[in-house]
């Protein structure tokens, strides 16, 4: 079943994005946040307040990176979809001109 048969024109997100448009992987930020949470647990269990504080810093940094990477990925996908829709509208305009001629 093609996209046109389903009522979706322009190919959608799968045709608009490529590997270069994907953006950084948010899993990196999530992994850093989990590492910080682990450090917080180890530091809290051992009574090492400096290690706990460092774990808080790492967890917050990981959360910030996660949000940043998700935002960058969304912006790149939106830009790719905009370029794809402009290209498909230009093609349809050319087809309409050819049909009139």
Helices and strands as residue ranges (DSSP letters): H 12-16, G 19-21, H 27-46, H 49-100
